């Protein structure tokens, strides 16, 4: 069942999402060659807790292998869920992805950005920009009473036009009272119209786009998704509120 959020819940998500966007911008300022991803994760947790929030990714998953960090820190061929480590050093030319979520006043927002580290290849830059634009084009299609497929179709059409592939093993989702709520939100057409969107729904939209094959595999850590062919991947995500004639982006940033 897709949850329609009450006004007070939306207000909390709006304030929490603004804080989360500000935290993402602070993290963006620290992304330089030679920085290890554990340092960025430590800062992310410090910033979240200092604003009265809780890092919602920590402890997610199975009891025998809970996610251990505040952010997902994924580099190059890592699609998502990359675990921060002091051994994981950001280098010039990398595409570096931060996925971060926060519970604030019992409501959750979720977002992701892809960053260029120094000068990157033309392919890396194009992949990042296409992924960002695909999300924006998908968001422009959303308003109350449309079917979810309109979002999925817009993303897929733009990505394919630019010669990239869409990860099919991972999709967006509803968010708010829980990190993962209904509906699942594919970034590709799957032959179904999907649910009709209604005012008050809050959704985490997140295209994950690969330079090569759409196929993925999971590393031995049980978390990190990587491209099957070792090619680059990019990821953008926003939490949005469905409104009568459009959307409100609840996780705005200034730097990405």
N, C-alpha and C positions, 0 to 999 in steps of 0.2 A: 504494500500500500504506500502510495506517495503522500508524504506529509505536507499539508498546507500549514505554513508557519503563522502563528499569531503575531499581532503587531509588536508586542513586547519582545518576542523572540527575534523578529526581524531587526528591531532597534539594537538588540544586543549583538547580532551578527554584523550589523552595519558598523558599530563601534569597534568590535573585535577585529573585523576585516580591515578597517582603516589602520589599526595598530599593527596588524600582521604585515600589511603593505609597507608601513614605515620600517618595520624590522627587516624586511627583504631589502629595502633600499640601504639600510645600514650595513647589511651583509655584503651587498654589491660593492660597497666602497673598499672592502677588505680583499677583494679578489685580485691578486697579483701573482705573477710567476714566483714560485718558491714557497708559497703558502701551503701548508698541509690542511686537509679537509677536517681533521679533528679540531683544529683551532677554530675554524669557522663554526663547527657544530657547538663547541663550548660557548662561543659568543652568542649563538642563536638561543641556546637554552637560558643563558644569563639575561638576555634582552626580554624573552618571553616571560620569565618569572618576575623580572623587575616591573613589568607592566600588569602583573596580577593574573597572568595566564598560565596555562599548563601545556607542555609539549605533547600533543595528542598522539604522535607517532610512537613515542616510547612505550614499549610493552605490547604493541599490536602484534597479532599473529598467534601462532601456537605456543602453548606454555613451555614446550621444550626448546623453543627457538624464538623468543620474543624479539621484536625489533629493538636494538640497543641504543638508538640515537634520537636526537631532536629533529634533524633534517635528513633527507635523502640527498647524498652528494654523489652525483654520477658524472663521469668524464668520458667524452668521446663515444665509444661504442657501447658504453653502459647506458641503457635506456632510462631506468628508474630503479629506486630502492638501493642505490649504491651506499654502502655503509662507510661513514667517515672513519679515517685512520690517520695516525701520524705518518704512516708509510705512503700515504696517498698524496702525492705532491702535484699541485697544479703547475702546468708548464705553458710557456708561450706557444700559441697555436691551438690550444685546447678549446673544445666546447665544454663548458662546465655547467651542469644543471643542479639547481637547488629546488627541492620540493619540501614544503614546510606546512605544518598544520598546527592550529592552536585552539584549545578550549578556553573560552573567556566568558565568565558568568554563565557557565553551563551550556553555551552554544559554540559550535565548531565552525571555523572557516579553514579553507585549504587552498593552496596556490603553488605554482611552480614557474620558474623562469630559466631561460638558457642564456649564458653569458659567453662572450668571446674573450679569451685571455690573450691580450696583446694582439698582434697581427695574425689573423687566421687565413686559411686557404679560401679561395673563391667559393669552392663547394661548401665549406663549412658555413661561410657567411650566408650563402643563398639558402641553405637548409634551415638555418636559424630564422631568417626573415620569412620564408615560406610558412614555417610552422606558426610563427607569430601571427602572420596575416590570415592563415587558415582559421585560427581561433577567432580572430576579429570578424571575419566574414560569417562564420557560423553563428556568432553572437548576434550579428545584425539580423539574422533570420528569426530570432526568438521573440515571441510575444504570446500573450494568452490566446488560447484556442487553436494554435497551430499544432500539428503533429510533430513529434520529436524527429522524425525522419528528415524534416526540412533542414535542421541543423546538420545532421550526419551527411546529407547529400551535398550541402554547400562545402563542408570541409573536404570531403572526398574529391569532389570535382576540381577544386583548386590545387590540391596536392598532386593529383594525377596529371593535371595540366603542366605542372612544373617538373615532372619526371621522378618524383619521389614515391615512397610507399608508406602505407599507414599500418602501424602495429595493430593487430587484430586480437592479440591475447590479453590486452589491457584496455580498459575503457573508463570513461568518466562515470559519475555517480551522483545521486542525491547526497546532500550533506546538511548538517545543522544540529539536530539532537544527538545524532551519532556521526562518526566519521564516514561510514558507508551506509547510505540509505538507498531505497528505490527512488528512481529507476536506474538501471544501467544505461549508460549513454555512449553508444558506439560512435566512432569518428568515421564511419563508413556505412553505406547502405547494406542492410542485411535481409532485405525482402519484406521487412515489417514496417508498418507506419509508426509503430511505437505508441506510447500514450499521448493523449492530447494534453498540452501544457496548460496550467491554470495559474491565475494570479496567486502569489504567496508561496509558490514552489521555490526552493533554493537548491541550485545545482552546481556541482563542480565539473566544469567542462575542461577537458585536457587532451588535446591531440598529441600523440607521440609519433613522430615522423622519422623514418629511416632513409638514409641516402641510397641504400641497396635493397636487399630483400626485406620483406615484412616479417620474416620468421625470426623467432627469438629463442633463447635458451637461458637457463638459470644457473648461476655459478654455485660452487659447492657450499657457499655460506647460506644457501637456501633463500636468499632474498634478492640478490642483484640480477635483474634482467639485462641481457646484453643482446646485441644483434648477432644473428647466426653467422653472418659472413664477416664480422669484424668492422663493418662500415659505421660511419657516424650516425648518431641519433640526436634529435632535438625534442624539447618538451616545453610547452607553455600551458598554464592552468590558471583559471580564475573561478572564484565562487561568485555566482550571479543570482539575482532575485528576478523572477519572472513577474512582469507588470502587464497592465492591460495593452499597452502599445509598444512594448519593448522590454528592456531589461535595465537593472541597476547593477553595475559591477561593484561587488562588496569588498574586493581585495585590490584596490588601485595602488599603483606604484608610480614614481616619478622618473626612475632611472632605467626602467626596462619595460 
